[in-house]
Amino acid sequence: MALPGGHADLTALRDAIASGAASAEEACAATFAGIKAHGAALNAYHETFEEDALAQARKVDADRAAGRPLPPLAGVTLAVKDNVCTVRGRTTCSSRMLGNYRSPFDATAVERLERAGAVVVGKTNLDEFAMGSSGEHCRWGRVANPWDTGRVPGGSSAGSAAAVAAGLCAGAIGSDTGGSIRQPAAFCGIVGLKPTYGRVSRWGLVAFGSSLDQIGPMTRSVRDAALLLDCMSGTDDRDSTVADRPPTALAATVERPIEGLRVGMPRQYVSDANDAEVNEAVAACADAYRAMGATIVDVDLPLTDVGISTYYVIAPAEASSNLARYDGIRYGHRAAMRPGDDLAALYARSRAEGFGPEVQRRIMLGTYMLSSGYYDAFYTRALRARRRIKEEFDRAFAACDVLLGPTAPTPAFAFGANDDPLAMYMCDVYTVNTNIAGICGLSLPAGFAMRGGKALPVGVQLQANAFEEERLLRAARMLERAVAARTSAHAPAVHA
Amino acid sequence: MAHEANAPSLTAAEVAHVARLAKLELDPAAVERFRPQLAAVLGHIAKLGSVDLAGAEPMAHPFESHNRLADDVPVEGLPIEAILMNAPAVEGRFLAVPKVLAEES
């Protein structure tokens, strides 16, 4: 199903606007018509910026009419996850803690995308502070999956995934700490790219796990992901952890197939714990690669299931440190004081009222594991396991170019199906190790599973070594083309 | 004192202690709600105990690059108004906070 106006993806819309075949204003107006018609059913957006967006779009049309050169994203509509700072509107992290927070600056990624001509249409809902895998833990209400509104869109970049899948924007950005771009992309039938750690500046991304977080694109196609990453990657003086590398130029190469591609299939990734359709989609993708002349390589990643344990030490530990800044003093929620309350009571009550249960759980886990007597047993041990996981990937990538496997063990599940926190954490078993090792990973649609008479998308994940995005995206584009017949068989129930 | 990362059975007192360290005001019902959930996650994490970590140095960050220094030139900070616009309580050009020092009795 295409975007309003019949454009297949963001790149097609961009080309149509640049050639004058489409008006940016009309495309933007159609986006807002879609948001008005379907916004309530999905709850993808927390806030939208119709007037500003239309004004920017009109300026693009005027520039084109006047023959002025257009930047690479001129007039395309973009949604921004609400943990990425924007001067326009609020930046709430879907939390009561930041319910009224207005950022005094734009995130570097947003600044660059806007400079490239993108029109930001709104801020999308997430699991509070990006902690969650379902889109249910959002202060502003749960987000629904456009394919079946009785099911979750995945998380934490829930609203961005739902908005892209339903055509309520041409593309979006999300953030990925342990799978928060890729898993919702898989559940909503779109492409989600977690770039290599350090590819995109984290300046203006509200910190969760600082050694794991990356901003990345969520799009309708692989080439769109390439284009958006090209426009937001590169060094930034405001983030000392960004890699000292020039911006990517992936859009120029993404259509070129890789000859002699070696696809690694980790044994541990295809398991009885996955739904049958998930294993079937991975097998179909392997067949498709084989048919294109790729070599399939058997890969052993025995530490796959150690990833969750490692992640749920490192991520909560970093979160408990990062979220210590929310104290009710300089910004964020401040609780009402009672007679006799001291400053410590103000901190503790403001935090208890401002943070939801999942955030509190992770803060307590991190605090526990970093506390005296437990630090070495948990935190240091997890950092050593992290080294082992990285070494395991290094060995794998000596024998293959990309790894193929499932993005998640199941398609989208029903609301409330994973109320147990540990069960929810297990949804990320195939995605957390990408972040732990700092490499890049991408989810793309590969088929469907029928549940209750409805078609639910099934995604597969490709991973490549650090800074190998060119290889990752070219391999993904080959697969996207090869499985097109499988992925175009159904359309979302909710779509603009 | 070092503890092994094996499945700990958390007591309510331990959860309350962690909540105090984490600056979270929890009532006894909340402590009781969190207790089994935290214990279950800590139990799962005990898997780390089975990994052979001999010779594995801790890896705190994906890329072990060297310190990066910015040029030593002054840059403009945010204006006071931009800082104060998000403050929950303001007095003039200052953030207002409750009394930090107890009064003499």
Interface residues (C-beta under 8 A of the other chain):
Chain A: N100 Y101 R102 P104 F105 Y197 G198 S211 D237 S240 T241 A243 D244 L303 D305 V306 I308 S309 T310 Y312 V313 S320 A324 D327 G328 I329 R330 Y331 G332 H333 R334 M337 D341 D342 L343 A344 A345 L346 Y347 A348 R349 R351 A352 F355 P357 Q360 R361 I363 M364 L365 T367 Y368 S371 G373 Y374 D376 A377 F378 T380 R381 A382 L383 R384 A385 R386 R387 R388 K390 E391 D420 P421 L422 Y425 A437 G438 A466
Chain B: M1 A2 H3 E4 A5 V15 V18 A19 R20 L21 A22 K23 L24 E25 L26 A30 R33 F34 Q37 L38 A40 V41 L42 H44 I45 A46 K47 L48 G49 V51 L53 A56 E57 P58 M59 A60 H61 P62 F63 S65 R68 A70 L78 A82 I83 M85 N86 A87 P88 A89 L95 V97 P98 K99 V100 A102
